[in-house]
Amino acid sequence: MLQNKDIKNLSELTLTFVDKHNRTDFFSKYIEILKIGKSHGIFSCVKTKGYSALLILKVLIVIPFLDQKTVHSLVNSPWNKYSGFGKDVYYRLKNNPKINWRGLLFSVVQRLIITLNNRIDSTDSNDKQAAFIFDDTTITKTGYKIEGTSRVWSHVINKHILGYQLLVMGYYNGIIFLPINFSIHREKGNNKNKPYNLKPKELRKQLSKKRDTKSPGAARKKELDQNKIKSSIKMIKQALRRGIKATYVLTDSWFTCWEMVKTALENNLIYIGMFSKVKTLFEYRNCKLNYKAIRKLNRKKVKRNRKYKLYYIRTVVMWKGHEVVLYHTRKGKRGKWKILLSTDTSSNFNSTLEIYQIRWSIEVFFKESKQMLSLGKSQSNDFDGQIADTTISMIQYLFLALQNQIDSYETLGKLFVNTKAEMLDIKLHERLLNLLIEILKIIETLFENSDSDIIMTKLLNNDKAYEQLKLLLNAPFGYQERAA
């Protein structure tokens, strides 16, 4: 649902690294700001044979900014003379099941939020837009030996791939998007003779590792087979216990269910998500009806929204004893109806859409982190190594998000500007998204059955298409005419 071209601050990373991020003082500065050293307790259980576990972690964080893709390439590069570690030193740290990587990520996130709050101008803050955002993405793996992999369904290419589903909880604080938690999942499949959609001989090849049942690594391994809804609910509660406050929970249609809505309501959060479960019954006019029946009863109450160029119907219904709002929306008079559900009965259509568009920030996070920070590209056979590499990629993203905020605004005498204010310099990726949204608007007017959400997701996940759009965006006007 791409109604608003004026999307701001969807991401705080640039699409290409710049020289300032390669300077050694960049990470030494921000490692100090975020007080990574205070996380030493997390690594107290690690035996590093005389090496500091935190020093090893700092080197792992810096790897992509030294133009190195893996530990192996780092060890064989001139950069290794500054650390002198062999590759086994890094692997022992990453594969240790006793390390609480989730605790480390939360620790960095909390300190980053404190850093931002200490610097922010109170007149520019927009706490009312703070939101927890959930989405998942497929992570491709290349070998059957990788622990816990299965064949998972990819909605982008519409087929099964070998790998995982990565579930991410993001936090948008009214200014920037921050990844704050994640879990890795596999799919069991329906064929009893092929558990996890793998042949028995393929499954036997997987690494089998014993872990202390009370270790953080064992807990993460159990999450492999945990329902993603249950994992999402657990993440909301973990974030709130850590003192991370939000106003909204935003999801796509896959996550919108009563369990998620109930969790939001119980924690005084407003839930906004797409909805597609036809069998779900709501109480409306003293009857139990699904959303299609409710829409038919209100077919003469269709309104047109000029700002977003949408037709919509707003109805307040009861769900499990709670009032929720159903927005039936479509492009054009013959477009496909989509349903947006909100627990905020006091909000209007425009405000609800404005908040919901924030959800696209997590899609941009997936795209940029996969491209630049090798998110999900670890080929470690050890599941603990997969958790470690994913955590490190997210910490790298957090550092870059903070760096770009300071670089963009502090030199102007004001660190942040209101997210709704016009920016003098819109970043390439933001302009690219605006271009995509405008293109999709045109497509929807020409093809009534086109689905903008599906098209947008495929464009963001197709590297070739994405690069071609970037070239078009930066090309001279004459070149664009020739390309057209």
N, C-alpha and C positions, 0 to 999 in steps of 0.2 A: 504494500500500500504506500505509494510514493507520491504524496500529494504536495509536498512543500519543497520548492527549489531552493529556498533560503536556508539550507542546512549549514550550521556553523559549528566549528570545533568538533567535528566527528572524530578527529584523530589529532594527536599532537606529535606524530612522527613525520619526518620528511621522507620522500620516496627514495632518496639517494643519500648516502652518508656524505657529510661535509668534513673538511679538514679539522675543524675544531673538535669533532668527536673522536679524532684519531690521536689527539694530544694526550700525553700521559696525565696531565693535570685535570683532565675532564673527569676521569673516574676517581682519581685520588680525592678530588674536591667533593664529589657527590657520595662517595663511600663514607666520607667524613660527615657530610650533612645528614645522611640517613643513619649514621651511627651503626654501620654493619657490625662493628666490633663488639657492640653490646649483645650480639646474638651468640656470644661464645659458649653460653650454656647449652645451646642446641647441639654443639659439636663436642661436648665434654666426654661423650661416650666413644669418640672416634680415636682409634690408634693410628697415628700417622708416621710413626718411626722417626720422631724428632722434628717433623715438619709441622708448621702451624696450619690447622684445618682452615682457618679463616683466610690465611694467605693463599692457600690452594683455591678456595672459593673465589677470591678476588681475581685470580688469574683466569679462572673459568669464565667469569663475567666479561672479561676484557677480550676474549678470543676473537669474536667477529669484528672487533674494531681494530685488530691488528692484521686484518685481511686474511685471517685463517678460518677455515670452516670446521675443523675438527681438532681434537686433542692430538691425533696422530700428525696432522700437518703442522701444528704448533711445535711439537717436540722436535720435528725435523727442520724447523725454520731458525733463522738467526735470532729471533725473539727469545728462544728458549734459554739463551745464555744469561738472561736477566733473572730467570727463576731457577734454572738448573734441575728441574724436576724431570724424572722419567715418566713415561706414560702410565705406568702402574700406580704411581702416586695419585694421579687424577682418578683413575678407574676405581681404586679402592675406596676413595671418598664417595664417588657417585653411586657405587653399588652397595654401600653400607645400609642395611635395613633399619639400623637404629637411629638414623638421622631423621628428625622431624622436619621435612621439607615444607610441609604446610604451615607449620609454626614460623619458619623462616620467612616465607612469603608474606604472611600476615604481619610479621614484625616490620618488614620493609614498608608495606602498605601503610601501616599505622604511623610510622615516622614520616613518610612522605606526606600524608594528610596533615599531620601536625605542622610540617614545614610549610605547606601551602597556606594553612590557616593563619600561621604567624606572619606571612608576607602579604596576604590578600587585603585589599581595601574593602572594608565592610560594605561600602556603597556599591561595590561591583559584584559581591557574592550573590549567588542565586540558589540558596540551600533548598528552596521549595522544589527545584527540579531534580534534586538528588535521587538517584534510582539504582536499584539492583537490576541487572540485565542478565538474562540466561539465554544461552544458545549452545549448540554443539556443532562440531565439524569432523569430517572423516580424516583420519591420519593414516597414510599409506605406509606399509612396511614391505620389505623385499625378501624376507626369509622366514621360513616356517619355524626356525629355531628360536625366534624371538618369543620370550615368555608371555603367555596370556593373549596372543593374537587370535583373531578369528576372521572370518569373512563377514564384513559389515556392508550394509546397503548404502550406496552413495546416491543421494537425490540429485546431485549435479550431473552425473554421467548415467544415472539410471541402471546401475548394475552393481554386483558385489565386488568388493576389493579386499585384499588381505591387509589387515591393520586393526585400528581401534576407532572408537568414537570418543572424541575429546569434548567433555562437557565443561564449559567455562562460566564462571560467575564474574561479571564485570560490575564496576561501580562508577557511575557518572555523578560527579559532585557539583554539577552546574557549570563546570569549566572544562574538565578533561575526563577521558575514559581511562580507568585503571583496571587491569585484571587482578582480582583479589583471591580467587580460589578456583580449583579445578578438580575433576576426577576423570579417570580413564575407564572406558567400558568396552566390553565385547558383546557379541550377540550369540545367544545359544542356538538359534535356528530351530526349525520344526521337525527336522529329520533325525530320528533317534539313532540311525546308523551313521550319521555324520554330525556328531556334536560340534557346535560352534561353526557349522558349515565347512568342516574340515574332514578329510579322509582320516581313518584311524592311523595310518602310517605317517601322515602329516602331523597329527597331534602328538604322536610319540617323539617326534624330533624336537619338540619344544623343550627349552631349558626348564628343569625342575629344581627348585631351590628351597631348602628348609629355612624357616625363619622363626624366631621367638614369637609365639602367638600374641604377646603383649607389645611387640615392637611396632613403631609407626609403619614400617614396610609391610608387615602382615596386615595391618588395617587397610592400607592402600590396595593391597592385592585382593582383599575381600570386596572392595568397591567395584572390581571388574564385573561381577555378576549382580551388582545392586541395581535396582530400578533407578533410572535417571531422575524420575520425579522425587523419589525418596532422597536421592543425593542432593537435589536442588533445595528441598526443604531443610535438610541438614545444614547446607551451606548458609541459608538465610539465618538460621539460629546461631551458627558459629560467628557470622559477621556481627550480629547484634550483640552477642556476648563480648566481642572484642571492642565494642563501643563505636562501630561504624554505623552511622545513622543515615537513613534514607526516607524518602516520602513515597516512592513508587517501586513496584515490581513490574518489569516489562518483559514479555516473552512473545514468541510466535505461537501459532496454533497448536504445535505439537505439545507444548508444555501446559497449555491452558486446560485445567481440570479442577474439580472441586477441591482436591487436596491442596493444590497450590493457592487457590483463592482463599480457602479457609486459613491457611498459614499466614497469608498476608493480613487478613482481617484480625486474626488473633494477636498480631504484632503491630496493629495500628498502621498498616501500610495500605496504600491504594494499589490495586491490581489492574493493569491494563494489558490485554493480550488479544490476538486474533483468536477466533473460535470456529471450529469446523465439525464438532461432534454432533451429528444429526440425531442420534438416539437420546441425547440428553433432554430431559423434560424440565420446563420451567412452569411456575404457577403464574397464569395470566388470565384475568377475567374469570376467576374461580374455576379455571380448567388447567389441566396439565398438558402443555403443548411444547413441541420442539420449535426451533427458531424459524423454520420454514413456514409452519402454520401461523406463527405470530406475525410474520411478515405479510402473509396473505390477508390477515384480518386488518392490516394497516396499509394496504396497497394504495389507498386514496389519500394517505397522509405523507406522501413523498415530498421532500423539500429539496431545493437546489441550493448548493453552497457555491457562491461565485468565487470566493477566494481560492478554493481547492478544486473547483470545477467538478464537483461530485453531486450526485443525487444521494439522499440519505433518508432513513427513517429512524427516529429515536423512540425507543420503548423502554419503560421501566418494568422489570419483572421480578418475581421472587425466586430465589434459588436456595434451597435448603434453609428457608426461613430468613434469608438476607436479601435486601434489595440490590439489584445490579442493573446496569444499563446495557442494552443491546443496540449497537449502531449497525444497521444494514446499509452498506454503501456500495455504489457502483459508478463506473465511468460511462456516461452516455445513457440513453434510455433503454438500450438493449445490452448493456454490459453485464458482466457476471457479478452477481451479488457476493459481497464479502461481509463477514461479521466481526465487529470489534466489540469486545466486552470490557466494561469498566465497573469497578465497585464504587466510584465516585459519582453519586447521583446528583450532586450539586454542580458538576462541571458541564459545560456546553460542548458541542461538537468540535468547534475550532480548537479549544483548549486541549481536549483529549487527543486530537490528532497531533497537535504541536508537541505534546509530551511523548506520544508514542514514536514519533520519528527519531527520538534519541536512540531507540533500539538498534538503528543501523550502525551505530558506532562500534558495536561488537563485530559486525561483519568486516568493517575496515580493519579492526585489530587483527582478525584472522588473516586477512590478505597481507597486511604489511609485515606481520610477525613471521609468516611463512616465507615471504620473499626475502626479508632482511636478516632475521634472527634465527632462521632454521627451525622454527617451531614445528615440532612433530617429525623432524627429519632424522632424529637419532635412530641408529640401527643397532643399538646395544641389545644383546640377547637377554640381559638382566632387566627385569621389570623395575627394580629400584633405580637403575640407570635411566630408564625412560622417565620416571618421576622426577629425578634430579635434573635432567636436561630440559624438561618442560618448565620446571620451576625457574631455572637459570634464564631461559628465554624470556619469561615474564618479568623477572627482575631487571633484565636488560631493557625491556620496554618501559618499565617504570622510570628508570634512570633517564632515558631519552625523553620521556614525556615531561619530566621535571626540567631537564635542560632546555627544551624548546620553549617552555613557558617563561623561563627566566630570560633567555636570549631574546625572545620576541617582545617582551614588555618592560622588563626592568630598565633597559637602557633608555626608554622613553620617559622614565620617571614614574611609571605606573606599571606594576607587574601584570595586572590583569585588566581586561575590559569586559563589560557586560556581554554575555553570550549572544544577546540579541542585537548589539550595536554593530554597525558596519565596520569591517576591518579594512585597513588600508592595503594590506597585502594578503590576499586569499591564497592559501597554499595550493600547490598543484593538485594534490589528491582531493581537496575540497572542490576545486573547480571541475575536476573530472567527474565527481559524483553529481554535481549540479548539471553537467552536460548529459550524463546518463539519465538522470531523472527527466530532463526535458525531452530527450529522445524517446523515452518510454511513454511519455504523455502523448507524443505524436503517434506512436505505434498503437496505443490503446484507442485512439480516435479512428484509426484506419482498420484495425482488426478487433472486432468486438469481443472475441473469446481469448484475447491475449491476456496473460497473467504477468503483471509487472514484477511481482515478488520473485517468481521463478526466473524471469529473464535477468533481473538484477543479480540474483545469486549466481547464475551461470556466468555472467560477465565478470563478476568479481573473482570467480574461481578458475576462469580460463586465462592462463598466463599470456597466451598469444594474443587473444582479443584485448586483454587489459593493456598490453604494451602497445598495440596498434592505436588504441584510443589515446594513450599518453602522447604518442607521436603526433596524432592529429591535433591534439590540444595545443601543442607547442609549435606546430608547423606554421610557416608564413601563410598569409591568406591565400595567395595564389596557389600554393601547394594543396591547400584544403579544397580549393575549387577543382583542381585536377584530380584529386583523390575521389571527390564526389562523382 
